[in-house]
Amino acid sequence: MLVDNGVKADSRVQKAARSAARAGWDVILFGVSPSPRIQTFRLGGAQVRLIPKPAHLEPRRHDLRHPLLRRPLAYRSQQIARYRVQSVKAFRADLAFRRAATRAARAGHPGPGAGGSAPRLLLPRLFARGLSAWVRLRARETARLQKVRGPLTAPVDRATTALWSLLLGKRAWRRLMPNLWDYELAFAAHIDAFEPDLIHAHDFRMLGVGARAAVRGRARGRTVRLVWDAHEFVPGLPPVHGRWLPGHIAWEREHAGFADAVITVSPPLAELLRRDHGLRETPAVVLNAPVMEPGADEIAEAPPAPELRTLCGIGPDTPLLVYAGGISAVRGVDTVIEALPALPGVHLALVSVTPRKMKAVNGTRKAAAAAGVADRVHFLPYVPHWQVPGFLATADAAVSPLRHLANHELALSNKFFEYAQARLPLLVSDIRTMAELVRETGQGEVFRAGDPADFARAAKEVLADPGRYRKAYGRPGLLDGWTWEAQAEVIDALYSRLLPDRPGPPPR
């Protein structure tokens, strides 16, 4: 298995590795090391090896060229500009020291004069002043250049992006996103040494790495099967800069054809992938469902989950909404905060708040204070993924306030299934796939994304009769299919179809 992160924060990847090993497959999971050294650990029966990934191709080509045409006075890079500014400051500081040392020596203090008499320093000081003004000017020009260059959306950038896309088609990523090669160069030797029979590539970046490894193995006469696990719809992702989307789309299109099978996270995304890549068969759907039977090592590693209401400091009769997941503008948590003044006495628990996202968390704290509801908003720490449903179960309802984005419209997220296994009534925004499912099952209410008033309306309906919505979970087989154990059977069957001659799994 291949993934482009450090594994520990990716519950889908962890679950896939553990369940495959439990089914009898010999699993090694390669991820990206957060340090310059290889790191190893185990997830149940699966080995994990985190590989350092240098980013030598990360600088974009135009950042390495002289900015003569756009800003002729700018330095080649911000690093050079910072060096020049600091060196001029050091030069002027040294001249000031020499002048002060001479004055101090004349006043009888110990130390030589350091050659700092006023006549001798006049010309150097004038030169330093002029040089300082010149360097500051060029540094400002460099900052303006970077501001223009960074988004890669200026007319010349759009023109060159379109030109490379036209000339090279699905090979255009080589010009638009050459840093994708960094992944292959970091992982290739490690994958080849393992000589895999099957490569499970998680998401779009590792699709290319896995495809190239499979091709190398096939060229050496081995049968190597490739499974692409598409977590996202790449054209629907928010772009980092003007070349990010066309570069990654080209990368995905070049390598999708090498996959022997594709799996993904929802039926609508499966149809999109089949259509966009001309796949021979519709991808299998493996939902982001929670683990209901954690391994013995998982149970031993983590202490029992604390009690949700105790952490919030509230009793069983206080209305409590819960949100689990990251906080960002597109997640829509601000909609819930803005609605709380219209929901007197209702508390909100925000679970899985991590230090890496403290900027967003602090923004949410300020928003809660501005709305006068800071005493009703509780920020709670990370809980291991297998403990989440039980941890959330004492809330009155769960919220998923995602904003409208192409990927969100296709999503059936981790939190959706965690909320369901906790048997919580749901408040979901009207993003297409999730809203359709909630309306079909009757497990909650749908509100307009980004509309606090409509959220408050839906919340009042749910809190008035939560039992009505909990009844939906009594439908035979509904929750049984929304477990990772059920999804693991889909993966195991797919592996077995691709490698029918492998030895059977050992006895459990």
JOLIN-V65637 format. One record per residue. N is the residue number from 0. BURIAL is + if it has 24 or more other C-alpha atoms within 12 Angstrom, else -. D_FIRST is the distance of its C-alpha to the first C-alpha in whole Angstrom. Layout:
n:N burial:BURIAL d_first:D_FIRST
n:N burial:BURIAL d_first:D_FIRST
This chain:
n:0 burial:+ d_first:0
n:1 burial:+ d_first:4
n:2 burial:+ d_first:7
n:3 burial:+ d_first:10
n:4 burial:+ d_first:12
n:5 burial:+ d_first:13
n:6 burial:+ d_first:11
n:7 burial:+ d_first:14
n:8 burial:- d_first:16
n:9 burial:- d_first:13
n:10 burial:+ d_first:14
n:11 burial:+ d_first:12
n:12 burial:+ d_first:9
n:13 burial:+ d_first:10
n:14 burial:+ d_first:12
n:15 burial:+ d_first:9
n:16 burial:+ d_first:7
n:17 burial:+ d_first:11
n:18 burial:+ d_first:12
n:19 burial:+ d_first:10
n:20 burial:+ d_first:11
n:21 burial:+ d_first:15
n:22 burial:+ d_first:15
n:23 burial:- d_first:15
n:24 burial:+ d_first:11
n:25 burial:+ d_first:11
n:26 burial:+ d_first:7
n:27 burial:+ d_first:6
n:28 burial:+ d_first:5
n:29 burial:+ d_first:6
n:30 burial:+ d_first:9
n:31 burial:+ d_first:12
n:32 burial:+ d_first:15
n:33 burial:- d_first:18
n:34 burial:- d_first:20
n:35 burial:- d_first:21
n:36 burial:- d_first:20
n:37 burial:- d_first:16
n:38 burial:- d_first:16
n:39 burial:- d_first:14
n:40 burial:- d_first:14
n:41 burial:- d_first:13
n:42 burial:+ d_first:13
n:43 burial:+ d_first:15
n:44 burial:+ d_first:13
n:45 burial:+ d_first:10
n:46 burial:+ d_first:10
n:47 burial:+ d_first:9
n:48 burial:+ d_first:10
n:49 burial:+ d_first:12
n:50 burial:+ d_first:13
n:51 burial:+ d_first:16
n:52 burial:+ d_first:16
n:53 burial:- d_first:20
n:54 burial:- d_first:21
n:55 burial:- d_first:24
n:56 burial:- d_first:24
n:57 burial:- d_first:24
n:58 burial:- d_first:28
n:59 burial:+ d_first:29
n:60 burial:+ d_first:32
n:61 burial:+ d_first:35
n:62 burial:+ d_first:34
n:63 burial:- d_first:35
n:64 burial:- d_first:38
n:65 burial:- d_first:41
n:66 burial:+ d_first:42
n:67 burial:- d_first:46
n:68 burial:- d_first:46
n:69 burial:+ d_first:45
n:70 burial:+ d_first:46
n:71 burial:- d_first:48
n:72 burial:+ d_first:49
n:73 burial:+ d_first:45
n:74 burial:+ d_first:43
n:75 burial:+ d_first:40
n:76 burial:+ d_first:38
n:77 burial:+ d_first:38
n:78 burial:- d_first:38
n:79 burial:- d_first:41
n:80 burial:+ d_first:43
n:81 burial:- d_first:42
n:82 burial:- d_first:43
n:83 burial:+ d_first:46
n:84 burial:+ d_first:47
n:85 burial:- d_first:47
n:86 burial:- d_first:48
n:87 burial:+ d_first:51
n:88 burial:- d_first:52
n:89 burial:- d_first:52
n:90 burial:- d_first:54
n:91 burial:+ d_first:56
n:92 burial:- d_first:56
n:93 burial:- d_first:57
n:94 burial:+ d_first:60
n:95 burial:+ d_first:61
n:96 burial:- d_first:61
n:97 burial:+ d_first:63
n:98 burial:+ d_first:66
n:99 burial:+ d_first:65
n:100 burial:+ d_first:66
n:101 burial:+ d_first:69
n:102 burial:- d_first:70
n:103 burial:- d_first:69
n:104 burial:- d_first:71
n:105 burial:- d_first:74
n:106 burial:- d_first:74
n:107 burial:- d_first:75
n:108 burial:- d_first:71
n:109 burial:- d_first:70
n:110 burial:- d_first:67
n:111 burial:- d_first:68
n:112 burial:- d_first:69
n:113 burial:- d_first:65
n:114 burial:- d_first:67
n:115 burial:+ d_first:67
n:116 burial:+ d_first:70
n:117 burial:- d_first:70
n:118 burial:- d_first:72
n:119 burial:- d_first:69
n:120 burial:+ d_first:67
n:121 burial:- d_first:68
n:122 burial:- d_first:66
n:123 burial:+ d_first:63
n:124 burial:+ d_first:63
n:125 burial:- d_first:64
n:126 burial:- d_first:61
n:127 burial:+ d_first:58
n:128 burial:- d_first:59
n:129 burial:- d_first:59
n:130 burial:- d_first:56
n:131 burial:+ d_first:54
n:132 burial:- d_first:55
n:133 burial:- d_first:54
n:134 burial:+ d_first:50
n:135 burial:+ d_first:50
n:136 burial:- d_first:51
n:137 burial:+ d_first:48
n:138 burial:+ d_first:46
n:139 burial:+ d_first:47
n:140 burial:+ d_first:46
n:141 burial:+ d_first:43
n:142 burial:+ d_first:42
n:143 burial:- d_first:43
n:144 burial:+ d_first:41
n:145 burial:+ d_first:38
n:146 burial:- d_first:39
n:147 burial:- d_first:39
n:148 burial:+ d_first:36
n:149 burial:+ d_first:34
n:150 burial:- d_first:33
n:151 burial:+ d_first:33
n:152 burial:- d_first:36
n:153 burial:- d_first:39
n:154 burial:- d_first:41
n:155 burial:- d_first:40
n:156 burial:+ d_first:36
n:157 burial:- d_first:36
n:158 burial:- d_first:38
n:159 burial:- d_first:36
n:160 burial:+ d_first:33
n:161 burial:+ d_first:34
n:162 burial:- d_first:35
n:163 burial:+ d_first:32
n:164 burial:+ d_first:30
n:165 burial:- d_first:33
n:166 burial:- d_first:34
n:167 burial:- d_first:30
n:168 burial:+ d_first:28
n:169 burial:+ d_first:25
n:170 burial:+ d_first:25
n:171 burial:+ d_first:26
n:172 burial:+ d_first:23
n:173 burial:+ d_first:24
n:174 burial:+ d_first:28
n:175 burial:+ d_first:27
n:176 burial:+ d_first:23
n:177 burial:+ d_first:23
n:178 burial:+ d_first:21
n:179 burial:+ d_first:18
n:180 burial:+ d_first:18
n:181 burial:+ d_first:18
n:182 burial:+ d_first:14
n:183 burial:+ d_first:14
n:184 burial:+ d_first:17
n:185 burial:+ d_first:15
n:186 burial:+ d_first:11
n:187 burial:+ d_first:13
n:188 burial:- d_first:15
n:189 burial:+ d_first:12
n:190 burial:+ d_first:9
n:191 burial:+ d_first:13
n:192 burial:- d_first:14
n:193 burial:+ d_first:11
n:194 burial:+ d_first:12
n:195 burial:+ d_first:9
n:196 burial:+ d_first:11
n:197 burial:+ d_first:8
n:198 burial:+ d_first:6
n:199 burial:+ d_first:5
n:200 burial:+ d_first:6
n:201 burial:+ d_first:7
n:202 burial:+ d_first:11
n:203 burial:+ d_first:13
n:204 burial:+ d_first:13
n:205 burial:+ d_first:9
n:206 burial:+ d_first:11
n:207 burial:+ d_first:13
n:208 burial:+ d_first:11
n:209 burial:+ d_first:9
n:210 burial:+ d_first:12
n:211 burial:+ d_first:14
n:212 burial:+ d_first:12
n:213 burial:+ d_first:12
n:214 burial:+ d_first:16
n:215 burial:+ d_first:16
n:216 burial:+ d_first:15
n:217 burial:- d_first:17
n:218 burial:- d_first:20
n:219 burial:- d_first:20
n:220 burial:- d_first:21
n:221 burial:- d_first:18
n:222 burial:+ d_first:16
n:223 burial:+ d_first:13
n:224 burial:+ d_first:12
n:225 burial:+ d_first:10
n:226 burial:+ d_first:9
n:227 burial:+ d_first:10
n:228 burial:+ d_first:10
n:229 burial:+ d_first:13
n:230 burial:+ d_first:14
n:231 burial:+ d_first:17
n:232 burial:+ d_first:20
n:233 burial:+ d_first:20
n:234 burial:+ d_first:24
n:235 burial:- d_first:25
n:236 burial:+ d_first:23
n:237 burial:- d_first:26
n:238 burial:- d_first:26
n:239 burial:- d_first:26
n:240 burial:+ d_first:29
n:241 burial:+ d_first:30
n:242 burial:+ d_first:28
n:243 burial:+ d_first:25
n:244 burial:+ d_first:25
n:245 burial:+ d_first:26
n:246 burial:+ d_first:24
n:247 burial:+ d_first:20
n:248 burial:+ d_first:22
n:249 burial:+ d_first:23
n:250 burial:+ d_first:19
n:251 burial:+ d_first:18
n:252 burial:+ d_first:20
n:253 burial:+ d_first:20
n:254 burial:+ d_first:16
n:255 burial:+ d_first:16
n:256 burial:+ d_first:18
n:257 burial:+ d_first:16
n:258 burial:+ d_first:14
n:259 burial:+ d_first:15
n:260 burial:+ d_first:14
n:261 burial:+ d_first:14
n:262 burial:+ d_first:14
n:263 burial:+ d_first:15
n:264 burial:+ d_first:17
n:265 burial:+ d_first:21
n:266 burial:+ d_first:23
n:267 burial:+ d_first:25
n:268 burial:+ d_first:22
n:269 burial:+ d_first:21
n:270 burial:+ d_first:24
n:271 burial:+ d_first:24
n:272 burial:+ d_first:21
n:273 burial:+ d_first:22
n:274 burial:- d_first:26
n:275 burial:- d_first:24
n:276 burial:+ d_first:22
n:277 burial:- d_first:24
n:278 burial:+ d_first:22
n:279 burial:- d_first:23
n:280 burial:- d_first:22
n:281 burial:+ d_first:22
n:282 burial:+ d_first:18
n:283 burial:+ d_first:17
n:284 burial:+ d_first:18
n:285 burial:+ d_first:16
n:286 burial:+ d_first:18
n:287 burial:+ d_first:17
n:288 burial:+ d_first:19
n:289 burial:+ d_first:20
n:290 burial:+ d_first:19
n:291 burial:+ d_first:23
n:292 burial:- d_first:22
n:293 burial:+ d_first:20
n:294 burial:- d_first:19
n:295 burial:- d_first:22
n:296 burial:- d_first:21
n:297 burial:+ d_first:20
n:298 burial:- d_first:24
n:299 burial:- d_first:25
n:300 burial:- d_first:23
n:301 burial:- d_first:25
n:302 burial:- d_first:28
n:303 burial:- d_first:30
n:304 burial:+ d_first:30
n:305 burial:- d_first:33
n:306 burial:- d_first:35
n:307 burial:+ d_first:35
n:308 burial:+ d_first:39
n:309 burial:- d_first:39
n:310 burial:- d_first:37
n:311 burial:+ d_first:39
n:312 burial:- d_first:42
n:313 burial:+ d_first:43
n:314 burial:- d_first:45
n:315 burial:- d_first:44
n:316 burial:- d_first:46
n:317 burial:- d_first:45
n:318 burial:+ d_first:43
n:319 burial:+ d_first:40
n:320 burial:+ d_first:37
n:321 burial:+ d_first:33
n:322 burial:+ d_first:31
n:323 burial:+ d_first:27
n:324 burial:+ d_first:25
n:325 burial:+ d_first:25
n:326 burial:+ d_first:29
n:327 burial:- d_first:29
n:328 burial:- d_first:32
n:329 burial:+ d_first:30
n:330 burial:+ d_first:29
n:331 burial:+ d_first:33
n:332 burial:+ d_first:33
n:333 burial:+ d_first:37
n:334 burial:+ d_first:38
n:335 burial:+ d_first:38
n:336 burial:+ d_first:40
n:337 burial:+ d_first:42
n:338 burial:+ d_first:43
n:339 burial:+ d_first:43
n:340 burial:+ d_first:47
n:341 burial:+ d_first:48
n:342 burial:+ d_first:46
n:343 burial:- d_first:49
n:344 burial:- d_first:47
n:345 burial:+ d_first:44
n:346 burial:+ d_first:41
n:347 burial:+ d_first:38
n:348 burial:+ d_first:35
n:349 burial:+ d_first:32
n:350 burial:+ d_first:29
n:351 burial:+ d_first:26
n:352 burial:+ d_first:28
n:353 burial:- d_first:26
n:354 burial:- d_first:28
n:355 burial:- d_first:26
n:356 burial:- d_first:28
n:357 burial:- d_first:31
n:358 burial:- d_first:33
n:359 burial:+ d_first:32
n:360 burial:+ d_first:33
n:361 burial:- d_first:36
n:362 burial:- d_first:37
n:363 burial:+ d_first:36
n:364 burial:+ d_first:39
n:365 burial:- d_first:41
n:366 burial:+ d_first:41
n:367 burial:+ d_first:42
n:368 burial:- d_first:45
n:369 burial:- d_first:46
n:370 burial:- d_first:46
n:371 burial:- d_first:48
n:372 burial:+ d_first:45
n:373 burial:+ d_first:43
n:374 burial:+ d_first:45
n:375 burial:+ d_first:43
n:376 burial:+ d_first:39
n:377 burial:+ d_first:37
n:378 burial:+ d_first:34
n:379 burial:+ d_first:32
n:380 burial:+ d_first:29
n:381 burial:+ d_first:25
n:382 burial:+ d_first:25
n:383 burial:+ d_first:22
n:384 burial:+ d_first:20
n:385 burial:+ d_first:21
n:386 burial:+ d_first:25
n:387 burial:+ d_first:25
n:388 burial:+ d_first:27
n:389 burial:+ d_first:29
n:390 burial:+ d_first:30
n:391 burial:+ d_first:31
n:392 burial:+ d_first:33
n:393 burial:+ d_first:36
n:394 burial:+ d_first:36
n:395 burial:+ d_first:38
n:396 burial:+ d_first:36
n:397 burial:+ d_first:33
n:398 burial:+ d_first:33
n:399 burial:+ d_first:30
n:400 burial:+ d_first:32
n:401 burial:+ d_first:30
n:402 burial:+ d_first:32
n:403 burial:+ d_first:32
n:404 burial:+ d_first:29
n:405 burial:- d_first:27
n:406 burial:+ d_first:24
n:407 burial:+ d_first:26
n:408 burial:+ d_first:28
n:409 burial:+ d_first:24
n:410 burial:+ d_first:23
n:411 burial:+ d_first:23
n:412 burial:+ d_first:21
n:413 burial:+ d_first:20
n:414 burial:+ d_first:24
n:415 burial:+ d_first:25
n:416 burial:+ d_first:24
n:417 burial:+ d_first:24
n:418 burial:+ d_first:28
n:419 burial:+ d_first:28
n:420 burial:+ d_first:27
n:421 burial:+ d_first:30
n:422 burial:+ d_first:32
n:423 burial:+ d_first:34
n:424 burial:+ d_first:36
n:425 burial:+ d_first:34
n:426 burial:+ d_first:35
n:427 burial:+ d_first:33
n:428 burial:+ d_first:34
n:429 burial:+ d_first:34
n:430 burial:+ d_first:31
n:431 burial:+ d_first:31
n:432 burial:+ d_first:28
n:433 burial:+ d_first:29
n:434 burial:+ d_first:32
n:435 burial:+ d_first:33
n:436 burial:+ d_first:31
n:437 burial:+ d_first:33
n:438 burial:+ d_first:36
n:439 burial:- d_first:35
n:440 burial:+ d_first:35
n:441 burial:+ d_first:37
n:442 burial:+ d_first:35
n:443 burial:+ d_first:36
n:444 burial:+ d_first:38
n:445 burial:+ d_first:37
n:446 burial:+ d_first:39
n:447 burial:+ d_first:39
n:448 burial:+ d_first:36
n:449 burial:+ d_first:38
n:450 burial:+ d_first:41
n:451 burial:+ d_first:42
n:452 burial:- d_first:45
n:453 burial:+ d_first:43
n:454 burial:+ d_first:41
n:455 burial:+ d_first:44
n:456 burial:- d_first:45
n:457 burial:+ d_first:42
n:458 burial:+ d_first:42
n:459 burial:+ d_first:45
n:460 burial:+ d_first:45
n:461 burial:+ d_first:42
n:462 burial:+ d_first:43
n:463 burial:- d_first:47
n:464 burial:- d_first:45
n:465 burial:+ d_first:42
n:466 burial:- d_first:42
n:467 burial:- d_first:42
n:468 burial:+ d_first:39
n:469 burial:+ d_first:37
n:470 burial:- d_first:39
n:471 burial:+ d_first:36
n:472 burial:+ d_first:34
n:473 burial:- d_first:36
n:474 burial:- d_first:35
n:475 burial:- d_first:34
n:476 burial:- d_first:30
n:477 burial:- d_first:30
n:478 burial:+ d_first:28
n:479 burial:- d_first:27
n:480 burial:+ d_first:24
n:481 burial:+ d_first:23
n:482 burial:+ d_first:21
n:483 burial:+ d_first:18
n:484 burial:+ d_first:19
n:485 burial:+ d_first:20
n:486 burial:+ d_first:17
n:487 burial:+ d_first:15
n:488 burial:- d_first:17
n:489 burial:+ d_first:16
n:490 burial:+ d_first:13
n:491 burial:+ d_first:14
n:492 burial:- d_first:16
n:493 burial:+ d_first:14
n:494 burial:+ d_first:12
n:495 burial:+ d_first:16
n:496 burial:- d_first:17
n:497 burial:+ d_first:15
n:498 burial:+ d_first:16
n:499 burial:- d_first:19
n:500 burial:- d_first:20
n:501 burial:- d_first:17
n:502 burial:- d_first:19
n:503 burial:- d_first:20
n:504 burial:- d_first:18
n:505 burial:- d_first:21
n:506 burial:- d_first:23
n:507 burial:- d_first:22
